[in-house]
Amino acid sequence: MGISVGVIRGNGIGPEITEATLRVLEATGIPFEWVPVAVGDEGMKRYGHPLPQESVRLLKDLKIAIKAPLLVDKFKGRVTCEHEDGGVGIYPSLNNAIRRELELFVDPRPIRGVKGISGRYETLDVHIMREITEDVYSGIEHRIGDDAAECVKLTTRRAAIRVAEYSFDYARRNKRRKVSCVHKANAVSMADGLFLSCFREVAERNRDIESDDYMVDATAYYLAKCPEKFDVIVASNQYGDILSDLAAGLVGSLGLAPGANVGPDGRIVVEASHGAAPDIAGQGIANPIALILSGALLLRHMGEQKWAECVENAVWKVLEEKEALTPDLGGTAKTMDVANAVISHMTI
Ligand code: ATP
């Protein structure tokens, strides 16, 4: 019997990079069975909702899924999900709705530089743990007349402790030496102050791993100036979102930054850190590396450590030897050329 994995093909460059990633995962010989999950336009077409409860149930049953980026309209991204028990979830975007309907709480984003491609950031190696259930993306905001608006930066002890604990566990599992908490507790003393004090509480219980903390503005500066200061970073939702794009830019492209949304009971939805890149969609030139590396995160989650390393090593080889680089990295290769080059190096 095959291993069922949910697949959300997304839009923009989503379908192109999904195709490339599925081909790479199939090259492992693991008997995957791809299960299409109707979300976004597909959800609207089949069920009249961008995130139908049928799809939420399917994703919960499958436990593991690959998700390509989904286009979210600026100004009108809000999604409302009605639950069977009569409850309602209101979310600021479809991506946020998927994470929260599935109770996914942390998005680990490992970003590393590539020899010969990332210039002075070749040795950058930072793993950002982004909290993904609250903060200013909680969807608690409203207009006050025509000329003002208010947005709540929700921070709870439960979520802050949970993401800090995950970060120290992650550091231990991945043989990392330090976890740094990112905040702005001098200006946002209540919300970020709580996030920081929860982090310190968890750090006390994990003294085998070093810990420290930085203001978010200083973190941006140090990431650009001396990224070796950082190892594992834990950050609230928005800071994590912004800093991971920054780190991806420093190493050369958003197309190099993988990610995974992790939740309870072994639930995981892997996805690239980047968006649907509508400016280059449909041309077959999107860089599939971020989603391919996210596929490696899925393999590791499944206990397929050797295959995860094999995919990662094949990716580094293709990049370092500049065998197939898409235009974002200065090359002329097509999306599928990259996938085929990665496959050609996959042996264990
Ligand atoms: P979101 O808000 O959904 O994260 P965004 O509007 O911030 O999306 P992206 O869609 O991530 O932005 O795109 C930002 C820039 O990076 C665009 O110029 C896009 O073409 C480029 N980009 C993003 N992903 C890739 C990729 N996989 N390959 C090549 N270029 C990419």
Residues whose N, C-alpha, C, O or C-beta is under 5 A from the ligand:
A	BS01	ATP	L70 L254 G255 S273 H274 G275 A276 A277 P278 D279 I280 A286 N287 D328
